[in-house]
Amino acid sequence: MAYFYILKCKDGTLYSGSTKELKEREAKHNSGRGSKYVIAHGGGRIVYSEKFRKWGKALSREAAVKKLPRIKKLELIKKSKLK
């Protein structure tokens, strides 16, 4: 399985990514071994995710969501059970 996710950083900014393991990825972001962006923004927590059978689908979704304005990303998060 593959996942697309949105992580809300401690400073309120949003980061979009893809992974095969959500919990491990969140832990990696918060341990200082994740993306440079998340490290620079103080870590955070995953507030939205979508599950896919194929890795390529998760990457495509990530690319599409990265193009959305912040307000649209916040709307996705608002509908999420992960809030």
C-alpha positions in Angstrom: 0.0 0.0 0.0 1.0 3.6 -0.5 -0.3 6.8 1.1 -0.5 10.4 0.3 -0.5 12.6 3.4 -0.6 16.2 4.6 1.5 17.0 7.7 0.7 20.2 9.7 4.0 21.6 11.0 4.2 23.1 14.5 4.3 26.6 13.0 1.0 26.0 11.1 2.5 25.4 7.6 1.4 22.4 5.6 3.7 19.7 4.0 2.5 17.2 1.4 4.2 13.9 0.9 3.9 10.2 0.0 5.0 7.1 2.0 4.4 3.4 2.4 4.2 3.7 6.2 2.4 6.7 7.8 3.4 6.3 11.4 7.0 5.6 10.6 7.1 8.6 8.3 5.6 10.9 10.9 8.2 9.7 13.4 11.0 10.3 10.9 9.8 13.8 10.3 9.8 14.5 14.0 13.2 12.9 14.7 15.0 15.3 12.4 15.5 12.7 9.7 12.6 13.7 7.5 12.4 16.4 4.9 14.4 19.6 5.3 11.2 21.6 5.1 9.5 19.8 8.0 12.7 20.0 10.1 13.0 23.7 9.5 9.3 24.2 10.5 9.6 22.3 13.8 8.2 18.9 12.9 4.4 18.2 13.1 1.8 15.6 12.7 -0.1 14.0 9.9 -3.6 15.5 9.7 -4.8 14.0 6.4 -4.1 10.9 4.4 -5.4 8.9 1.4 -4.6 5.2 0.8 -3.7 3.8 -2.6 -2.9 0.4 -4.0 -0.1 1.7 -6.2 2.8 3.9 -5.4 2.4 5.9 -8.6 -1.2 6.9 -7.7 0.0 8.3 -4.3 2.7 10.3 -6.1 0.2 11.6 -8.6 -2.1 12.7 -5.9 0.8 14.4 -4.0 1.7 16.3 -7.1 -2.0 17.4 -7.7 -2.5 18.5 -4.1 0.8 20.5 -4.0 -0.7 22.7 -6.8 -3.8 23.5 -4.7 -4.0 26.7 -2.7 -3.8 26.4 1.0 -7.5 27.0 1.5 -8.3 23.8 -0.5 -5.8 21.8 1.5 -7.4 23.0 4.7 -10.8 21.9 3.3 -9.4 18.4 2.8 -8.1 18.4 6.4 -11.4 19.6 7.8 -13.1 16.6 6.2 -10.5 14.2 7.7 -10.9 11.9 10.6 -7.3 12.4 11.6 -7.6 16.1 12.6 
